[in-house]
Amino acid sequence: MKTILALAISLAAILGGTPAVADDSFITLASTTSTEQSGLFRHLLPLFTAKTGVGVHVVALGTGQALRTAANGDADVVLVHDRVAEEKFVADGFGIERHAVMYNDFVVVGPATDPAQVHGSVDAVQAFQRLATAGATFISRGDNSGTHAMETRLWRAAGQDPPAGKAPWYLSVGQGMGPTLTMAAARDAYTLADRGTWLSFRNRGPLTILLEGDPALFNPYSVILVNPARHPQVKAEMARSFANWLVSPEGQAAIGAFQIEGQRLFIPNAHTVAPPLHR
């Protein structure tokens, strides 16, 4: 794991686009593919580094993998989006000082022809019931990410359990959001996407948003410090400076300013009450 992580950090240092910093003046952030592939970090991290002199090396994984990486002591801080997994990470003693940072929402996308008639659904659970009834091709990230966790909860609420290999129309690809959307576009298939990656995705082909706005699709992100009592090697103070900056007025303004074609991809909410978690 540490060899893979070292390679990922080296690549991040080459491609990350943050200002140059001293060799030891950086932290490792384990985060989601949605924050990385949406372009958010290319916008935020140079601002933080210019202010503090601290570089941020991003390891972009699904939320589950990001939390495992942090639990192993291979990251200093995490920014993820699965409240259930986040709460367990803190309860198990791996994380401290969890703070809300921002949110967006999930959307159900699929071909404009919409053979499963998802567009007529009243909510996400009914949409997933219609997908199963129609046997419409669905591309799942299948990577234990926050998006995959949300998808799994929706299938269960819909009374469905379509793991790969049992339902021929259900394809689990074990990839991030970008590659999953690319495959859905190539196959005229449905998928669940976070709005941030969807807005930044250009190769949409026949895909369009078919369901949005259900409160159950609320998608909050939190920052959590890795517990230095569990892993003394973590760069706790630099990691805390990053977390504090994200929730500061400056960091929140920077998140709110990140837009594509006039649309904000993430809504800062460090100082507001978040909507309730739908399980």
HELIX and SHEET records of a PDB file:
HELIX    1   1 LYS A    2  LEU A   15  1                                  14    
HELIX    2   2 THR A   33  GLN A   37  1                                   5    
HELIX    3   3 LEU A   40  THR A   52  1                                  13    
HELIX    4   4 THR A   63  ALA A   71  1                                   9    
HELIX    5   5 ARG A   83  ALA A   91  1                                   9    
HELIX    6   6 VAL A  118  GLY A  120  5                                   3    
HELIX    7   7 ALA A  124  ALA A  134  1                                  11    
HELIX    8   8 GLY A  146  ALA A  157  1                                  12    
HELIX    9   9 MET A  177  ALA A  186  1                                  10    
HELIX   10  10 ARG A  195  SER A  200  1                                   6    
HELIX   11  11 PRO A  215  LEU A  217  5                                   3    
HELIX   12  12 ALA A  236  VAL A  247  1                                  12    
HELIX   13  13 PRO A  249  ALA A  257  1                                   9    
SHEET    1   A 6 GLY A  55  LEU A  61  0                                        
SHEET    2   A 6 PHE A  26  THR A  32  1                                        
SHEET    3   A 6 VAL A  77  VAL A  80  1                                        
SHEET    4   A 6 PHE A 218  VAL A 226 -1                                        
SHEET    5   A 6 GLY A  95  PRO A 111 -1                                        
SHEET    6   A 6 THR A 191  ASP A 194 -1                                        
SHEET    1   B 6 GLY A  55  LEU A  61  0                                        
SHEET    2   B 6 PHE A  26  THR A  32  1                                        
SHEET    3   B 6 VAL A  77  VAL A  80  1                                        
SHEET    4   B 6 PHE A 218  VAL A 226 -1                                        
SHEET    5   B 6 GLY A  95  PRO A 111 -1                                        
SHEET    6   B 6 LEU A 207  LEU A 211 -1                                        
SHEET    1   C 6 GLY A  55  LEU A  61  0                                        
SHEET    2   C 6 PHE A  26  THR A  32  1                                        
SHEET    3   C 6 VAL A  77  VAL A  80  1                                        
SHEET    4   C 6 PHE A 218  VAL A 226 -1                                        
SHEET    5   C 6 GLY A  95  PRO A 111 -1                                        
SHEET    6   C 6 ILE A 267  PRO A 268 -1                                        
SHEET    1   D 2 PHE A 138  SER A 140  0                                        
SHEET    2   D 2 TYR A 170  SER A 172  1                                        
SHEET    1   E 2 GLN A 259  ILE A 260  0                                        
SHEET    2   E 2 GLN A 263  ARG A 264 -1                                        
END                                                                             
